[in-house]
Amino acid sequence: MSVKGFDIAIVGGGVIGLALARTLVREGARVAVFDAAEAGGGAIPSASHAAAGMLAPSFEYGELPAALSQALYRFGARGLALWREYAAALEEETGLFIDYRPDGMLAVAYGENDSAPLEVQASMVSALGGAAKMISGDEARVLEPALSEAVIAALHAPQDAQVDPRRLVKALKASLAEKKTPSFAVRLARVDRKDAGYELVGANGERFEADKVVLAAGAVSGLVPMGLVYPVKGAAVAIAVKDGLLSRVVRAPGAYLCPKADGRLVIGATEEIGRDDLEVEPAAVTGLRTNGVKAVPALAGAPEIERWAGLRPGTPDGAPILGQDGEGRFLALGHYRNGILHAPAAAEAMAALILGREAPVDIAPFGLGRFGPAQHG
Ligand SMILES: Cc1cc2nc3c(=O)[nH]c(=O)nc-3n(C[C@H](O)[C@H](O)[C@H](O)COP(=O)(O)OP(=O)(O)OC[C@H]3O[C@@H](n4cnc5c(N)ncnc54)[C@H](O)[C@@H]3O)c2cc1C
């Protein structure tokens, strides 16, 4: 089979590919989405299905070199700023609830060792114009009465938010379906230059053509040079709690707690570099739950709803890869722990790049060239 006539083929129907497709379709482009999450024989899982949905630029970037750290913070902050209207518009357009909650975050500390890095983080975020400040344990318990007495201090990021990633993906798919955007459940084996465009070849020999191609294919696509993007496995668990036990995301040493609709509380997540399986070890769940109970004792004994694992798309320096490769293919890869946060900003920036417009946020720091000249090709 050969299907022609697409302006833009997006490889990957996770949150990054879907959000970009929606933005491009609204700009009038003829887009097709190729996704292997439900491809018969050789399906590739989507990290977006596994995410907790925190929208939290205030917590992540202490570990990177300063310039990249700041660029990443600004990109995340752009995502957070876009999210409020993005969520409202998507819900209105599709009639689907995505559980967007702009209720802020608390990162709690039990002692000096935990609070010192939070203080550094709070001053870095403040210096970059974000909202994050240290508060005492008592002040934290005023915000979240269920917090343990063992909490001595917390970083409060009042503008951070969260969304339900599974509801989000469903809404993005509904938006594209409503616009009759073609979507193919196909695992692609190759994406090659052909004439002025590209040929996409499926694992079962299917052939497609497009003028432009975007790789938004997550952690284990087989389409990106080895080592550039790799899986960082994360396990999580959801438990049933009484509504209102927590009203915002709480991050504690060894676990974060995300209250969702319907009394569901997501506790995440482990991090294992290089693992590409989805097995959830009992010890991982026990560890997450123990760390969660230490922060919020009332979680003890809460019934489990579900446990799962997903594969974050990691990169060598922890920042995403946005731009083009030497073959002219557009890249929207490697969003690691923050793909849900980044999605509206990545869609906005990549759509601008693809359509030849100026992006509101500079994505040059996230280009492939930062890994050395060999990676341009
Ligand atoms: C446990 C856990 C918790 C997380 N929590 C958060 C959080 O709180 N906040 C946050 O912002 N982020 C979080 N993340 C990270 C977030 O999930 C990812 O950054 C994001 O989902 C990446 O989206 P993506 O679209 O790039 O990749 P994916 O969602 O993985 O989508 C890629 C898609 O590409 C398809 N694909 C791959 N190869 C091919 C191929 N060869 N042919 C066709 N299709 C292909 C796959 O089938 C897949 O559906 C978390 C991740 C995990 C695992």
PDBQT file of the ligand as one rigid body, heavy atoms in Angstrom, charges set to zero:
ROOT
HETATM    1  C1  LIG A 401       5.997   6.737  35.677  1.00  0.00    +0.000 C 
HETATM    2  C2  LIG A 401       6.108   8.000  34.868  1.00  0.00    +0.000 A 
HETATM    3  C3  LIG A 401       5.678   9.195  35.419  1.00  0.00    +0.000 A 
HETATM    4  C4  LIG A 401       5.773  10.381  34.675  1.00  0.00    +0.000 A 
HETATM    5  N1  LIG A 401       5.289  11.525  35.224  1.00  0.00    +0.000 NA
HETATM    6  C5  LIG A 401       5.328  12.682  34.502  1.00  0.00    +0.000 A 
HETATM    7  C6  LIG A 401       4.788  13.864  35.037  1.00  0.00    +0.000 A 
HETATM    8  O1  LIG A 401       4.271  13.874  36.153  1.00  0.00    +0.000 OA
HETATM    9  N2  LIG A 401       4.843  15.005  34.286  1.00  0.00    +0.000 N 
HETATM   10  C7  LIG A 401       5.396  15.018  33.036  1.00  0.00    +0.000 A 
HETATM   11  O2  LIG A 401       5.421  16.079  32.409  1.00  0.00    +0.000 OA
HETATM   12  N3  LIG A 401       5.917  13.882  32.497  1.00  0.00    +0.000 NA
HETATM   13  C8  LIG A 401       5.903  12.727  33.209  1.00  0.00    +0.000 A 
HETATM   14  N4  LIG A 401       6.441  11.584  32.691  1.00  0.00    +0.000 N 
HETATM   15  C9  LIG A 401       7.155  11.663  31.411  1.00  0.00    +0.000 C 
HETATM   16  C10 LIG A 401       6.195  11.646  30.245  1.00  0.00    +0.000 C 
HETATM   17  O3  LIG A 401       5.376  10.517  30.337  1.00  0.00    +0.000 OA
HETATM   18  C11 LIG A 401       6.987  11.603  28.932  1.00  0.00    +0.000 C 
HETATM   19  O4  LIG A 401       7.967  12.612  28.893  1.00  0.00    +0.000 OA
HETATM   20  C12 LIG A 401       6.039  11.817  27.756  1.00  0.00    +0.000 C 
HETATM   21  O5  LIG A 401       4.931  10.960  27.852  1.00  0.00    +0.000 OA
HETATM   22  C13 LIG A 401       6.759  11.583  26.445  1.00  0.00    +0.000 C 
HETATM   23  O6  LIG A 401       5.806  11.691  25.427  1.00  0.00    +0.000 OA
HETATM   24  P1  LIG A 401       6.168  11.267  23.943  1.00  0.00    +0.000 P 
HETATM   25  O7  LIG A 401       4.981  11.571  23.120  1.00  0.00    +0.000 OA
HETATM   26  O8  LIG A 401       7.481  11.854  23.578  1.00  0.00    +0.000 OA
HETATM   27  O9  LIG A 401       6.432   9.702  24.033  1.00  0.00    +0.000 OA
HETATM   28  P2  LIG A 401       5.392   8.495  24.186  1.00  0.00    +0.000 P 
HETATM   29  O10 LIG A 401       4.227   8.841  25.014  1.00  0.00    +0.000 OA
HETATM   30  O11 LIG A 401       6.206   7.316  24.603  1.00  0.00    +0.000 OA
HETATM   31  O12 LIG A 401       4.846   8.290  22.726  1.00  0.00    +0.000 OA
HETATM   32  C14 LIG A 401       5.657   7.812  21.706  1.00  0.00    +0.000 C 
HETATM   33  C15 LIG A 401       4.766   7.030  20.762  1.00  0.00    +0.000 C 
HETATM   34  O13 LIG A 401       5.538   6.724  19.609  1.00  0.00    +0.000 OA
HETATM   35  C16 LIG A 401       5.150   5.468  19.145  1.00  0.00    +0.000 C 
HETATM   36  N5  LIG A 401       6.259   4.884  18.388  1.00  0.00    +0.000 N 
HETATM   37  C17 LIG A 401       7.497   4.594  18.840  1.00  0.00    +0.000 A 
HETATM   38  N6  LIG A 401       8.231   4.047  17.867  1.00  0.00    +0.000 NA
HETATM   39  C18 LIG A 401       7.426   3.987  16.774  1.00  0.00    +0.000 A 
HETATM   40  C19 LIG A 401       7.618   3.479  15.466  1.00  0.00    +0.000 A 
HETATM   41  N7  LIG A 401       8.783   2.920  15.100  1.00  0.00    +0.000 N 
HETATM   42  N8  LIG A 401       6.588   3.560  14.580  1.00  0.00    +0.000 NA
HETATM   43  C20 LIG A 401       5.398   4.123  14.949  1.00  0.00    +0.000 A 
HETATM   44  N9  LIG A 401       5.177   4.608  16.203  1.00  0.00    +0.000 NA
HETATM   45  C21 LIG A 401       6.175   4.530  17.096  1.00  0.00    +0.000 A 
HETATM   46  C22 LIG A 401       4.859   4.644  20.389  1.00  0.00    +0.000 C 
HETATM   47  O14 LIG A 401       3.959   3.585  20.079  1.00  0.00    +0.000 OA
HETATM   48  C23 LIG A 401       4.288   5.699  21.333  1.00  0.00    +0.000 C 
HETATM   49  O15 LIG A 401       2.876   5.654  21.357  1.00  0.00    +0.000 OA
HETATM   50  C24 LIG A 401       6.343  10.371  33.383  1.00  0.00    +0.000 A 
HETATM   51  C25 LIG A 401       6.751   9.164  32.826  1.00  0.00    +0.000 A 
HETATM   52  C26 LIG A 401       6.638   7.987  33.557  1.00  0.00    +0.000 A 
HETATM   53  C27 LIG A 401       7.072   6.699  32.925  1.00  0.00    +0.000 C 
ENDROOT
TORSDOF 0
